[in-house]
Amino acid sequence: MKSSIKHISLILLALVFQISIKAQTRDVITLRNGWKFSKGHHPEAVSPEYNDNSWEEVTVPHDWAIYGPFDKEIDKQVVAIEQNGETVATEKTGRTGSLPYIGEAWYRTSFTLPNADQNKKVLIAFEGAMSEPEVFINGTKVGEWKYGYAYFYFDISDYISNSKTNTLAVKLSNKGLSSRWYPGAGLYRKVQIIVKDKQSIDHWGTYITTPMITDQMAKVNIKTKVSGAQLRLVTDILDANGNTVASNTSETLYGNEFDQNIALEHPNLWSPETPYLYTAVSKLYARDILKDEITTRFGVRRIQYDRNTGFSLNGEITKFKGVCLHHDLGPLGAAVNTSALRRQLRILKDMGCNAIRSSHNMPSMEQLELCDEMGFMFLAESFDEWKKPKVENGYNLYFDDYAEKDVVNLVRATRNHPSIVMWSSGNEVPDQWGSEGVKRAKWLQDIFHREDPTRPVTVGMDQVKAVMENGFGAIMDIPGLNYRVHLYEEAYETFPQGFILGSETASTVSSRGIYKFPVEIASMKTYPDFQSSSYDLEYCSWSNLPDDDFVLQDDKPWVIGEFVWTGFDYLGEPTPYDEAWPSRSSYFGINDLAGLPKDRYYLYRSRWNIEDETLHILPHWNWEGREGETTPVFVYTSYDSAELFLNGKSLGIQKKDSSTHQNRYRLMWKDVKYQPGTLKVVALDKHGNAAAEKEIKTAGKPYQLILEPDVKTIKANGEDITFVTVSVVDKNGIPCPTATNQLEFKVKGKGSYRAACNGDATSLEPFHLPTMKLFSGKLVVLVQSTTQAGDIELTVSGKGLKTGKIKLKSY
């Protein structure tokens, strides 16, 4: 496979002088503020004269359903989940998060376009609107879309007024039985107006690839679709410091496309370790007048999938150490936020993760931009359904009319991102059965290839026996297996590609800081408190434990990597409690819904992060009433052996071995008898010498609150967020791992309280209210900037606890 790169399409206002003629090229107006919102049936709201004074004022991105309340009757589904192997329909109460996303809702705003005239083209672009958006300008419908995860745009040149205020109204309709997880609601991603010359670069019209790369030179190919005649395109390539390192001028149009080949000397290559980015500045001239200008960030990198070596990046064999991510951001819901995404990626980077799969829908532009910058390979997925339904009102309703348009928009909008190394056309689609499904798989894959010949296509396949027999798996560029570890060998022998991708793995379940006894490997284990044990030995009926995948990754060179389900907990799908209440979010995450690491985080880190040592002990050591009872101790570490001490007495040395999958990757002292005090582990190097140590202690009563922000300074843009972890300690500063105190939050100064989350899948406390209980001794408070710079103070208090305060700054 050849490489390909990234495209940032819409650019800021540029004032350019060319032969003493001032030319204003394009305006990009992000419609963030000034929106009015109302849920309900408001057909009259399309009119510019409609009085929306009683509507709620909101900013976009916006998810109106995340404010709740949680209610088990919302979208209660009586269904047999085929993907989980169920044959009898049962009541599922928390499948879509128990949040009120169903129904019709309206957004209204106004804008002026002082620079628009008869020579201008005006577009309106949406990056995500949940769901079935209908768009009205000045009372006239300009278009509609169906898929809530799709990017789309309309030409509104004929509908806008240049001399007065324009009214934009958007109608959204969310059906019940339309999703398998919390989909969110509203205009949850950016909305932008683009004003440009009629002679201009087409929307998503730039396509950059690097078809040839050596140490000395890279060939950068830039295809640019334009509108107009007698045009000239000048492209400069800038390095990461903004210096021009290559240029090209072209006056030759092939139809409506310029095709430029630019030599880039001694290129810096993009990779997860060195995510180097270049910028292409494209200027379009008609005679000597600048008509349009856009900038596109891209990377120089070479991807290859080979039956003998698997996946290679820049000539080096690389395995995907990836996670799957749903699009919700926990307490923020589906409303995209760059700070929240950046925090997620920082946490995953420290774990050693190098890849992300957008599950099971189009990713946000913000997420892709961050993956480009921070160094994550990306599997960009499109659909969870094709023609055959999983849920009654899912994508099956739109497939025939929209599938090709949605794939085209996905590829054209995102194909210049160096982070994207493969596409996915679907996830566990029921179309895996039968010849029609094989034809659909081939049709979709061909569309991806037509739009982007440089990247392969996969599908997350769970019906492995079926796809081996009917040819579905054989036609895919990359055969992706969801779970089914017992069928990997057979699939490898059957499929012609010569390699297998773990497109979805593990589905291990756990609750942060919750431990159950006796400690045993179990499938679909449930408890009266609706939690799962953090000994990381519980999984789902269709899945397995992390160690089973580790063995395949380590021992089978033809397994090219994995994408774990999931990097973070998400709203909805509370397996194994999807028939219980209250339970409204998942247990699959390596990190909980608040973004706090579970014990499993350190299991993956011990294997994936090869730069830093890992040494982690579980469980906590507060077990009043269990004195003398067996309380196994696990250690997740990058070292091969360690010695455990309880109150200074050695409990022996354990060494990793291959006797079981768990013994190969974990150190386990299974017969420890609980005594309060100090539990210490000393990791040993290859010579048996002490190399690192870690200890945990039995805590006394909760005494004081401790506040730790992920960042202490945020931008005064009204969007930036700092995530403050709140924990409680005793009088000696020892963390209290079982504390559940009710806390209250106050923010003063140039910031505001945004939300809180404790990671408890059973909590029904709304995220947006300034009070919440601790869960396993911790929670996270989100403090958001205003548009004014200055000091911010967060105060957290709880009955009987010493108050915690922290000072932050916005700039």
VOTOR-875812 format. One record per residue (C-alpha): residue in one letter; x, y, z. Coordinates in steps of 0.05 Angstrom, whole numbers, plus 5000, padded with zeros to 4 digits. Layout:
<pakols>
AXYZ
...
</pakols>
This chain:
<pakols>
M500050005000
K502350714986
S501951245039
S497151815046
I496252425087
K491752935121
H487453505102
I484954085143
S479954375095
L477055025121
I481755595134
L481956275166
L481256945133
A487357125093
L489257825068
V494157765010
F497358294966
Q498958094894
I501258614844
S498359174887
I491458854886
K488358684953
A484658024951
Q480557735007
T480256984994
R475556635043
D472056715109
V470756125155
I465756295208
T464855785264
L457755855292
R459255725365
N455556255404
G448656575397
W444555935388
K437555835414
F435155125429
S428454795444
K426154085447
G419353945416
H415454035352
H416654735325
P415354755249
E414155505252
A421355595276
V423855595204
S421156305196
P426056885207
E420357245244
Y419356695295
N420056925367
D424956465402
N425956895464
S423456345509
W428355835481
E434655635518
E441155975499
V446655475483
T453455425451
V455154915397
P457754375401
H451854185445
D448753535471
W442053675501
A440652965526
I446752905572
Y443253335625
G438452755638
P435152545681
F437051815679
D430851395671
K430450645658
E424150735616
I427851135564
D428850715501
K427750075540
Q428949535489
V426248825489
V431248485444
A435847885435
I442748165421
E445247735364
Q452347985370
N452447725442
G449847035422
E442947145452
T437046765424
V431546985472
A429247715475
T429748035543
E428648735571
K434849185565
T434149795610
G440750165602
R442750005532
T442850725507
G444951035572
S437951165600
L438551885578
P432852245542
Y435752305472
I429252115436
G424952635402
E424953255358
A429153865374
W430754525341
Y436655005338
R436455715313
T441756255303
S443156845258
F449257085220
T451357645174
L455957595113
P458658295099
N463858035050
A459057615008
D456857854939
Q454757574872
N461857324860
K462056914924
K460156204939
V457356065009
L457355375041
I454655125107
A458454525135
F456354045191
E461153555224
G455753175262
A448353285276
M444452765315
S440052595278
E436452655211
P438153405205
E433953865162
V437054545148
F433255195134
I436155865113
N431556475117
G425456025119
T427355585060
K429654865066
V436554795034
G437754065048
E437453465093
W441752875114
K440252245153
Y446351935188
G447652285254
Y455152135250
A456352395179
Y459853015155
F455953395102
Y455254085071
F450554495028
D451555064979
I447155615006
S449356164959
D442256254931
Y438956274999
I442956805037
S442457555041
N448657975036
S445558615063
K441858365125
T441957835179
N440757115158
T436856615199
L439155895205
A434455375234
V436154635242
K431154095258
L433553435288
S429652805300
N432152225343
K428251575339
G427951055394
L430750365378
S436050705335
S442450555372
R446150025413
W449550545458
Y448451275478
P448551655412
G447952355441
A443252885414
G443853565381
L449053945342
Y454653575378
R460253785330
K462154425295
V457754825247
Q461355295199
I459755795144
I464955845088
V464956455043
K469556404983
D470256624911
K466456254858
Q473256114828
S476055714886
I478655064913
D472954564922
H470654354991
W474953755012
G478253844944
T485453744966
Y488553054966
I495752954988
T499752314984
T507152134988
P507851564937
M515451534941
I519851625002
T527351545011
D532151825063
Q534152355012
M527352554983
A519852464985
K515252554926
V509252954950
N503252894904
I497853414912
K491353354873
T487053974879
K479954024851
V477854734833
S472155124802
G473755624748
A477955714686
Q484656014667
L487255874736
R494155794767
L495755414830
V501855584873
T503455094929
D508655204983
I510654665033
L512554905102
D516254515154
A514154475227
N517555135241
G513855495186
N519755525138
T518355425064
V522154795042
A519054654974
S514555004922
N510954864858
T506855264808
S502054944760
E497655224704
T495454554676
L488454314693
Y486353594681
G478953694677
N477754084741
E483953834778
F491154054786
D496153494796
Q502653724827
N508753314844
I513553654893
A520353414914
L521453464989
E528753375008
H530952985070
P523852895095
N522152815168
L517552205173
W511052165213
S510351615264
P507451525334
E514351645362
T515852255318
P509252555294
Y512353065247
L507553495208
Y508553925146
T503654445119
A501754545047
V499455265030
S495455264965
K494055924930
L489455964871
Y490156534821
A485956774763
R490957154721
D494557534776
I488857594826
L488957134886
K482156784888
D482956274943
E487956014994
I487755415040
T492755065085
T493054315094
R497253955147
F500053295126
G505352785144
V510352395104
R509751655120
R509550985085
I504750425104
Q505149715079
Y501149085093
D504848455071
R503147715079
N510347575100
T511648155149
G504748395169
F504149145178
S510049615169
L510550355182
N516250715147
G519450035134
E519149795207
I514649225228
T509549525276
K503949195316
F497649575332
K497149685407
G490349995399
V483850145435
C476750245410
L473350895430
H466051085427
H464751815412
D461752035479
L466252395529
G463152145593
P460052735632
L460353175570
G456252695529
A457252715454
A458953455451
V466053465423
N471353805465
T478653855448
S481053875520
A477353235537
L480052885475
R487153115489
R486652855561
Q484252175536
L490052125488
R495152335540
I492651775586
L492951275529
K499951505508
D502551385578
M499650685574
G503650545511
C497650555464
N499450725392
A492750665355
I485350855359
R479250545326
S473151005320
S467550555341
H462950495306
N462451145267
M466051725236
P471152065282
S471152805298
M475953265263
E478753475330
Q480452755348
L484052645282
E487953295288
L490253095358
C492252395334
D496352725279
E499753175330
M500752675387
G502452065346
F496751545342
M495251105283
F487851105267
L482750615242
A477051055216
E470450675218
S464050845183
F457950415201
D455249945254
E449749715206
W448849595132
K442349355100
K440648835153
P438449145219
K441249065288
V436249555316
E429649725284
N431050455268
G438550405255
Y442650565193
N439050015155
L433650535140
Y438650975103
F443550475073
D441050455002
D440551204993
Y446351445036
A451850925043
E455951154983
K455051894999
D457051785072
V463351385053
V465351915001
N464552465052
L468452085105
V474351955058
R474652645025
A474053015091
T479452615128
R484052275077
N489852765088
H490752575161
P497252175167
S494451835229
I489351445187
V492550795165
M486250405147
W478750475137
S473150045164
S466749975126
G462949635182
N462649295249
E459448615263
V454248725208
P448948185203
D450348215128
Q456347745142
W451347195127
G449447055055
S451747254985
E448447934986
G452748135044
V459047935007
K456848374949
R455648964996
A462448865028
K465748884959
W461649484937
L463449894998
Q470749694994
D471049914921
I468250594940
F473750684992
H478950464940
R476250944888
E476551534935
D483151334967
P487350794933
T492850854986
R489550535046
P486549845058
V479549695083
T477349235139
V470849015172
G470248795244
M467748075234
D464747675291
Q461247125250
V468046815234
K465446125212
A460646455163
V465746935133
M470646365123
E465545965085
N462146495042
G468146895018
F466547525058
G473047495096
A477147315035
I475447944996
M477248435052
D483948785047
I484948655121
P481048095155
G478948385222
L476647905276
N472448135334
Y474147645391
R473746905372
V480946775395
H479646025387
L478546125312
Y484846535297
E488945945272
E483345685228
A481946375200
Y489346475185
E489545825146
T483045985109
F483946715090
P488746875033
Q491447535061
G496747205105
F495247605168
I489647745218
L487848385256
G484548365324
S479648905304
E476148845371
T478848465431
A477948275504
S471448595528
T473948465598
V469448805650
S471349145716
S469349705763
R474950165787
G476949995858
I471849435868
Y474348735886
K470248095894
F471747445930
P473146895918
V477747115861
E476246685800
I475846705725
A468546805706
S464046975647
M458047445655
K458947445731
T454047905767
Y453548155838
P448048485881
D451549165876
F451749145800
Q459349215798
S464748785766
S471148565800
S477548945786
Y481748325792
D480948325716
L478647605710
E471447725688
Y469347775616
C463147695571
S460047085540
W462847255471
S469647505494
N475847345535
L481147615582
P486748085559
D492047545570
D488947105515
D490047655465
F497047795491
V499147075475
L496647155403
Q500047825394
D506647565422
D506946865392
K503746955323
P507547415276
W501547395229
V497147745281
I498548475265
G495548775329
E489348905368
F484149435385
V481749315456
W474449415474
T474949955502
G479950495521
F474850855565
D468050675592
Y462250985553
L454851125564
G450350545548
E451549785539
P452349625613
T453948885601
P453548445643
Y448048875675
D444049075613
E437948745644
A439049075712
W437449755742
P440750205759
S446450095710
R447250595653
S454450565627
S459550055606
Y464549655647
F469149495588
G473850095595
I481150055613
N479550735644
D472850895676
L467751405652
A471351965690
G477951785655
L480951485718
P485250865706
K482650195729
D487649655751
R487349375680
Y490650005655
Y497149785688
L496549085659
Y496549375589
R501849895608
S506549355634
R506549045564
W505549645518
N509750205549
I516849965535
E520050625555
D517750685627
E517450185685
T510649955711
L509549705781
H502349665807
I499149295865
L491949075873
P487249045910
H487049625959
W488649446031
N482449666069
W478649036086
E475749116156
G472148466173
R476448036127
E482147946176
G485347266166
E481347126103
T484646966036
T485547615997
P489747495934
V494848025913
F496348155840
V502148565814
Y502248855743
T509349015725
S514349075668
Y519148675711
D519247915707
S519447785781
A518048105848
E517847975923
L511748145965
F511948366038
L506148446087
N507948856148
G515348716135
K514547966127
S516347656060
L510747276026
G515547005974
I518047155904
Q513647055843
K516347015772
K512547055707
D512146385671
S508046065615
S504245555657
T497845945645
H496246565605
Q495346955670
N502046725699
R505546955636
Y503447675645
R501647765719
L505047635785
M500047325833
W500347155907
K493746775913
D493946555986
V495247216022
K491447266088
Y488947976101
Q492048366158
P491549126161
G498049496153
T503049576096
L503349166032
K509849255994
V512448965929
V519748985909
A520948875835
L527248485817
D531748565757
K534547995716
H540047875767
G535147845826
N536948525853
A531749025878
A530049495821
A523649865843
E518549835899
K511450035912
E507150005975
I499950115996
K497450216066
T491050116105
A487650786112
G484051076172
K477751496169
P476952006112
Y479752676135
Q481953146078
L480453266005
I486253285955
L485553635887
E489953475828
P488653805760
D491053505694
V493154225674
K493554855717
T492755355660
I487355365607
K485655825549
A480456365560
N476356155500
G470055905535
E471655185514
D478054965548
I477254495608
T481654265665
F480053585695
V481153605771
T481752925805
V478852955875
S480952425926
V480352356001
V485952176050
D486352026124
K490152446175
N496652126154
G495652276080
I493851556062
P488651496007
C481851236030
P479950745974
T472850585998
A470451296013
T463651485984
N462652176015
Q457852665983
L461753265958
E459953965934
F463554395883
K464255155876
V468155535823
K469956275829
G473456755783
K474456695708
G471855985702
S465555585712
Y463454905738
R462154455678
A460853755704
A463153195750
C463852445743
N465751895792
G466151295744
D460550905779
A456250575726
T450450535774
S450351275794
L444151655775
E446852335797
P446652835739
F453553045715
H451853785710
L449653905782
P455254145830
T454853555877
M456652815872
K458852225914
L465951955913
F466551265883
S472250825908
G475151455940
K475451885877
L471752315827
V473452835774
V471053555770
L471053925703
V472554675706
Q471455065642
S474355725621
T470356355605
T472356845551
Q476057275603
A483157135626
G484657115700
D484756695764
I480056115777
E478855785844
L475655105854
T473154925924
V470954215941
S467554076007
G464253486043
K461153386111
G466453226163
L472153316113
K477553846109
T475854266048
G480254235987
K481954855945
I486054965883
K487855585843
L487955545767
K489156055713
S486256215645
Y490056625593
</pakols>
